[in-house]
Amino acid sequence: MTRLDDGDSGLRRPSRRGDVGGRSEGPGRSEGSGRSEGAGGRLHIVRFAPAKLNLTLAVLGRRGDGYHSLHSIMVPLLLGDALTVSVAPHGSAGDTLRVSGLPMSVATDNLVLRAIAAVREAVASEGHVGPSELPPLSARLVKLIPVAAGLGGGSSDAAAAMAAALAAWQTTLAPASMSAVAASLGSDVPFFLARGAALVTGRGEVVETLPAVEAEPPAVLLVTPGLPLSTAVVFGAYAAGARPVDPACALGISERLAARLRAGTTASELLQCAPELAAANDLLPASISVAPELESFVRKLEKLVGRPVCQSGSGPTQWVLYATLAEARKAVRLVRLAVARGGLPILGDGETFAVATAIAGPPLPPAVQLEGRPGRVNGPRTVHNGFSADTHPRGGSAVEPLESKGDDSR
């Protein structure tokens, strides 16, 4: 079996809660247990699916297709899911998916399975081979990104599945076809194909890559209350009038930050922008409209850490910038104590999660990563991408599920 090793990345995986989902027929069938993934010398494609952070999110208005036009600067994080894909054993009826880690549904419309199916159809439409000639795939997902949290976990998994499926079938798609498939799967999926900082416009399908933050990227504290928020519901609240007092504020901040990044921005300069970034998410009022208790949570979190608190996407995840990962980890401990002592309210029925991570630098080529890890032995039939599950560029992340007093993708 390809081992998804924490190694020295600093990544701490939540305790396994068992595979999620039962069996169903066809493309959404949940894979049975017991067969080693290394059986028969099958090729295993490993993809690291990073979470994303919206540094800014300006909503420009509703489009004719019902979506909203956006102006958002997004960056990948070192926190992410790990996806392993291989050709299914001979005789398998269809694509399969197993999930471990954080709880989520393995339904027939799961984005990993949808991505594999969409790529299969796209390859066939380009005339490379027929759909029946592309064998079923077995996928395993180690879920570390909270679901419905504003971190783009499902979309990132879909982008990883697209690339992994092509690698498993040893084929390619034209860039235009890749972009079209990504956009059909979700508004955030095209961003993850860029694999770096980007300005995202349109409904998410227009992606302009931006230079990475110079020098060591900032660390980030993420705090996700146990109150999942539906992106569609939050956008519905925005459309109904739950909007910021100054409708031009977020766009102005987003445009200025894009210009700074194009010109070259250091981590310290980005940290100085934190007060502005706290006002650069047009969906925050809508999120609070859907979950009014979020307003008190944000206010108390800001008082606890003594820094500007920002929201990612449609929430409920709140984030804070730090100069070093050590500082962010210290903040995790502050949040843990506040939750245990009742100083930070518990929202919803789930656990509160605090994550110390960092903005990801540019992905490194696999050969560079392997040369930089003396003593590590990688199986010769294991393929990694730049953001591999075994090697996180420039550091790692610490994932801390917090004990609470409650019960346990666009």
C-alpha distance (Angstrom), angle and dihedral (degrees) to the residues before:
residue distance angle dihedral
M1 . . .
T2 3.78 . .
R3 3.78 103.6 .
L4 3.79 117.0 -138.5
D5 3.76 94.2 -148.3
D6 3.79 124.8 -165.7
G7 3.81 86.5 -147.4
D8 3.78 112.3 167.2
S9 3.79 94.8 -40.1
G10 3.78 91.7 106.2
L11 3.78 91.7 -122.9
R12 3.78 115.0 149.2
R13 3.77 114.8 -162.8
P14 3.81 120.9 -147.1
S15 3.77 114.4 -115.6
R16 3.77 112.9 -82.8
R17 3.77 113.4 -99.1
G18 3.76 95.8 -169.6
D19 3.77 131.4 -96.1
V20 3.77 112.5 -51.2
G21 3.76 124.4 -131.7
G22 3.76 134.9 24.5
R23 3.77 132.8 -113.3
S24 3.74 123.7 -64.2
E25 3.77 130.9 167.8
G26 3.77 125.0 -102.4
P27 3.79 129.5 9.6
G28 3.78 95.3 -12.9
R29 3.81 96.8 52.5
S30 3.78 112.1 137.5
E31 3.79 110.6 -125.5
G32 3.76 117.9 -110.7
S33 3.77 119.8 -120.8
G34 3.76 131.9 -116.7
R35 3.81 105.2 56.8
S36 3.80 114.0 109.1
E37 3.78 112.0 -124.9
G38 3.74 89.1 -136.1
A39 3.81 93.9 57.7
G40 3.78 114.3 126.5
G41 3.79 93.6 10.2
R42 3.80 93.0 -81.8
L43 3.79 118.1 179.8
H44 3.81 111.9 -108.5
I45 3.77 119.1 -154.6
V46 3.81 113.2 -157.8
R47 3.78 120.0 -163.4
F48 3.79 128.3 -179.0
A49 3.82 109.3 -144.1
P50 3.82 107.6 -158.4
A51 3.78 125.2 -152.3
K52 3.79 116.2 -119.5
L53 3.77 132.3 -132.6
N54 3.78 124.3 -151.2
L55 3.79 103.7 -140.8
T56 3.80 86.0 -178.5
L57 3.82 133.4 7.5
A58 3.79 119.2 -173.8
V59 3.81 118.2 176.4
L60 3.80 110.4 -149.3
G61 3.79 101.5 -174.2
R62 3.79 143.9 -71.0
R63 3.79 118.8 -59.0
G64 3.77 127.6 -142.2
D65 3.81 90.9 -102.8
G66 3.82 91.7 58.6
Y67 3.81 96.0 -103.7
H68 3.80 123.9 111.9
S69 3.80 123.9 -115.6
L70 3.79 112.3 -120.4
H71 3.78 141.3 -163.5
S72 3.80 105.7 -163.0
I73 3.79 135.3 156.5
M74 3.78 109.2 -147.6
V75 3.80 132.6 -175.7
P76 3.83 132.0 -172.5
L77 3.79 119.5 -119.2
L78 3.78 133.3 -144.9
L79 3.81 88.0 -118.8
G80 3.79 109.1 90.1
D81 3.77 152.1 133.9
A82 3.81 123.5 -95.3
L83 3.80 119.4 -132.7
T84 3.81 124.3 -168.1
V85 3.81 118.5 -171.0
S86 3.80 130.4 -177.3
V87 3.79 137.8 161.0
A88 3.80 107.8 -83.9
P89 3.82 120.0 -114.0
H90 3.79 116.1 -85.7
G91 3.79 111.8 -80.5
S92 3.82 96.5 28.7
A93 3.79 112.2 148.3
G94 3.80 97.9 -141.5
D95 3.78 148.6 -33.0
T96 3.80 114.4 -42.1
L97 3.77 136.4 -161.3
R98 3.79 133.6 -163.2
V99 3.79 122.0 -172.7
S100 3.79 130.9 -162.6
G101 3.78 132.9 169.7
L102 3.79 118.2 42.1
P103 3.81 115.1 26.0
M104 3.78 118.6 -97.3
S105 3.78 138.8 144.8
V106 3.80 122.7 -90.1
A107 3.79 95.9 -155.8
T108 3.78 126.9 160.0
D109 3.82 88.4 -101.7
N110 3.81 94.9 53.2
L111 3.79 107.9 141.7
V112 3.81 93.6 -123.5
L113 3.80 91.6 56.9
R114 3.80 92.2 40.8
A115 3.80 90.4 51.1
I116 3.80 93.0 51.8
A117 3.81 91.4 48.4
A118 3.82 92.4 47.0
V119 3.80 92.9 49.6
R120 3.81 90.4 48.8
E121 3.81 90.3 54.7
A122 3.80 92.3 44.9
V123 3.82 92.7 51.8
A124 3.78 89.5 50.0
S125 3.81 92.4 48.3
E126 3.80 90.4 54.5
G127 3.78 87.5 57.8
H128 3.78 98.3 -117.5
V129 3.80 95.4 123.5
G130 3.79 138.9 -28.8
P131 3.81 119.5 -89.6
S132 3.79 90.8 -111.4
E133 3.80 90.2 58.2
L134 3.80 91.7 61.4
P135 3.81 104.3 80.2
P136 3.82 124.0 -135.2
L137 3.77 116.2 -87.3
S138 3.80 132.0 -137.4
A139 3.80 114.1 -142.7
R140 3.79 131.4 -170.6
L141 3.78 120.7 -167.7
V142 3.79 124.4 -165.2
K143 3.80 101.4 -158.8
L144 3.82 115.4 -148.5
I145 3.82 100.4 145.8
P146 3.82 112.8 86.0
V147 3.81 113.9 -114.7
A148 3.83 121.3 -113.4
A149 3.80 89.7 6.7
G150 3.81 103.8 124.4
L151 3.82 91.7 -104.3
G152 3.81 98.8 107.6
G153 3.80 95.9 -122.5
G154 3.80 96.3 150.8
S155 3.79 92.5 46.2
S156 3.79 91.7 48.9
D157 3.80 90.4 49.9
A158 3.82 88.7 52.1
A159 3.81 93.0 52.0
A160 3.80 90.5 47.6
A161 3.80 90.4 49.2
M162 3.80 91.4 52.0
A163 3.80 92.6 54.9
A164 3.80 93.7 40.6
A165 3.81 93.3 51.0
L166 3.80 92.0 52.7
A167 3.80 90.7 48.7
A168 3.80 92.3 48.2
W169 3.80 90.8 51.1
Q170 3.82 90.7 41.3
T171 3.77 93.1 -129.8
T172 3.79 138.8 110.5
L173 3.79 142.1 -136.3
A174 3.78 127.9 -143.4
P175 3.83 112.2 -102.1
A176 3.80 90.7 -114.2
S177 3.80 90.6 54.0
M178 3.81 91.4 48.1
S179 3.79 90.2 52.1
A180 3.79 92.4 47.7
V181 3.80 93.0 49.7
A182 3.81 91.2 47.3
A183 3.81 92.8 50.9
S184 3.80 91.0 48.2
L185 3.81 90.5 56.2
G186 3.81 97.8 51.6
S187 3.78 144.9 -41.3
D188 3.82 94.5 -100.4
V189 3.82 97.0 46.5
P190 3.85 96.9 83.0
F191 3.82 90.0 57.7
F192 3.81 91.7 60.3
L193 3.81 91.3 55.4
A194 3.82 87.7 63.0
R195 3.84 90.2 60.2
G196 3.80 95.1 -154.7
A197 3.79 145.2 47.7
A198 3.80 112.5 -36.5
L199 3.77 145.6 169.3
V200 3.80 106.8 -124.0
T201 3.80 119.8 -158.9
G202 3.79 137.9 161.8
R203 3.78 106.8 43.6
G204 3.81 87.3 -40.9
E205 3.79 100.9 -67.1
V206 3.82 96.2 99.6
V207 3.80 108.5 77.3
E208 3.81 124.8 -179.4
T209 3.79 111.9 -172.3
L210 3.79 114.5 -133.0
P211 3.81 130.9 -159.1
A212 3.78 113.7 -91.5
V213 3.79 119.5 -109.3
E214 3.78 107.4 -82.5
A215 3.81 120.7 -110.8
E216 3.80 119.1 -2.9
P217 3.83 109.5 -4.0
P218 3.82 117.6 -123.1
A219 3.78 121.6 -92.8
V220 3.79 119.3 -119.9
L221 3.78 135.3 -148.4
L222 3.80 111.1 -150.6
V223 3.79 119.8 -167.7
T224 3.80 116.3 -172.7
P225 3.81 117.0 -173.7
G226 3.79 116.7 -145.1
L227 3.78 90.7 -106.0
P228 3.82 111.8 100.7
L229 3.81 114.0 -151.0
S230 3.78 123.8 -153.5
T231 3.80 111.6 -130.2
A232 3.80 90.4 -146.4
V233 3.80 91.9 52.9
V234 3.82 92.1 48.4
F235 3.80 91.7 49.8
G236 3.80 87.9 48.4
A237 3.80 89.5 55.5
Y238 3.80 89.6 49.0
A239 3.81 90.8 51.5
A240 3.81 89.0 49.4
G241 3.81 91.2 58.4
A242 3.83 108.0 -85.5
R243 3.80 94.4 134.1
P244 3.82 139.2 137.7
V245 3.79 119.1 -84.5
D246 3.82 91.0 -120.2
P247 3.83 106.8 46.6
A248 3.82 92.9 -170.6
C249 3.82 98.0 49.5
A250 3.82 100.0 86.7
L251 3.80 93.4 44.0
G252 3.79 92.2 51.6
I253 3.80 91.9 50.4
S254 3.80 91.5 45.5
E255 3.80 93.0 51.2
R256 3.81 92.3 48.0
L257 3.80 92.4 49.0
A258 3.80 91.5 49.0
A259 3.81 89.4 53.6
R260 3.82 91.1 48.9
L261 3.78 92.4 50.2
R262 3.80 92.5 48.5
A263 3.81 88.9 52.5
G264 3.81 93.0 45.9
T265 3.80 125.0 -89.1
T266 3.78 129.5 -157.3
A267 3.78 125.6 -143.2
S268 3.80 91.6 -108.9
E269 3.80 91.0 53.0
L270 3.79 90.5 50.9
L271 3.79 90.2 50.3
Q272 3.79 89.0 54.8
C273 3.81 88.4 56.5
A274 3.82 92.2 59.6
P275 3.85 96.3 102.2
E276 3.80 89.6 53.5
L277 3.80 93.3 45.3
A278 3.82 89.9 55.6
A279 3.82 87.1 65.9
A280 3.81 95.5 42.1
N281 3.81 102.1 87.8
D282 3.80 114.2 88.7
L283 3.81 91.3 -170.5
L284 3.81 96.2 62.7
P285 3.84 94.6 89.2
A286 3.81 89.6 47.7
S287 3.81 91.5 49.7
I288 3.80 89.9 51.1
S289 3.80 89.3 47.8
V290 3.81 89.6 56.3
A291 3.83 93.4 41.6
P292 3.84 109.2 22.3
E293 3.80 91.9 -177.8
L294 3.81 88.2 67.0
E295 3.81 90.6 75.1
S296 3.81 93.1 62.7
F297 3.80 90.3 43.4
V298 3.81 92.0 55.0
R299 3.80 92.9 45.8
K300 3.82 93.0 50.7
L301 3.81 92.7 44.4
E302 3.79 90.2 52.5
K303 3.80 90.8 51.0
L304 3.82 90.7 47.1
V305 3.81 97.2 53.1
G306 3.81 97.0 31.1
R307 3.79 92.5 -136.3
P308 3.81 137.4 97.8
V309 3.80 111.8 -77.9
C310 3.81 119.4 -147.8
Q311 3.81 133.3 -171.5
S312 3.80 125.3 -127.6
G313 3.79 116.1 -138.0
S314 3.77 115.0 -46.6
G315 3.81 91.1 -19.6
P316 2.88 155.7 -176.7
T317 3.84 88.3 172.3
Q318 3.80 113.3 93.8
W319 3.80 121.5 -162.3
V320 3.79 138.5 -161.1
L321 3.81 128.3 -167.5
Y322 3.82 123.2 -128.9
A323 3.77 133.3 179.3
T324 3.81 94.5 -127.6
L325 3.76 139.0 24.8
A326 3.80 89.2 -123.2
E327 3.80 90.1 61.5
A328 3.79 91.5 48.3
R329 3.80 91.0 50.5
K330 3.79 89.7 51.4
A331 3.79 87.9 53.6
V332 3.81 89.4 52.4
R333 3.79 88.4 58.8
L334 3.81 90.6 49.8
V335 3.79 90.1 53.1
R336 3.80 91.0 47.0
L337 3.80 91.6 54.5
A338 3.80 92.6 45.0
V339 3.80 91.4 53.0
A340 3.81 92.3 46.8
R341 3.82 92.6 48.9
G342 3.79 96.2 42.5
G343 3.81 95.0 -112.0
L344 3.81 91.1 121.2
P345 3.80 114.2 49.0
I346 3.79 120.8 -120.0
L347 3.78 111.1 -126.4
G348 3.78 124.4 -158.8
D349 3.77 126.4 -15.7
G350 3.81 99.3 -64.7
E351 3.77 133.2 83.7
T352 3.78 121.6 -88.4
F353 3.80 111.8 -115.8
A354 3.78 125.4 -155.4
V355 3.79 118.6 -168.4
A356 3.79 129.3 -169.7
T357 3.79 107.6 -158.5
A358 3.82 140.0 130.9
I359 3.76 141.8 -124.2
A360 3.80 107.5 -89.7
G361 3.77 120.4 -116.1
P362 3.81 121.8 -140.8
P363 3.82 112.1 -53.3
L364 3.77 113.6 -102.5
P365 3.81 123.2 -133.9
P366 3.82 112.1 -98.9
A367 3.80 92.1 -115.5
V368 3.81 91.3 56.3
Q369 3.77 91.3 48.5
L370 3.78 93.7 50.2
E371 3.80 93.1 46.7
G372 3.79 88.8 51.8
R373 3.81 93.6 55.7
P374 3.81 106.4 66.6
G375 3.76 114.0 -169.7
R376 3.79 94.7 24.2
V377 3.79 115.2 119.7
N378 3.80 116.9 -154.8
G379 3.77 119.9 -167.0
P380 3.80 110.6 -105.0
R381 3.79 90.7 -127.6
T382 3.79 95.5 51.6
V383 3.80 118.3 99.2
H384 3.80 121.9 -159.6
N385 3.77 131.3 -169.1
G386 3.79 126.5 -145.1
F387 3.81 92.8 -84.2
S388 3.81 94.2 45.9
A389 3.76 123.9 178.1
D390 3.79 90.3 -123.2
T391 3.78 99.1 45.9
H392 3.78 123.9 42.4
P393 3.82 113.5 -168.3
R394 3.79 113.2 -117.3
G395 3.73 102.0 -0.4
G396 3.76 136.1 -40.4
S397 3.75 146.2 -99.5
A398 3.75 137.4 -105.5
V399 3.78 116.6 -139.6
E400 3.77 114.0 -158.8
P401 3.83 121.6 -175.0
L402 3.76 105.6 -156.8
E403 3.75 124.3 -136.0
S404 3.78 107.8 -121.1
K405 3.74 134.6 -169.9
G406 3.78 90.7 -125.2
D407 3.77 133.3 70.1
D408 3.38 121.7 -70.8
S409 21.72 128.5 -81.5
R410 3.54 136.1 -0.5
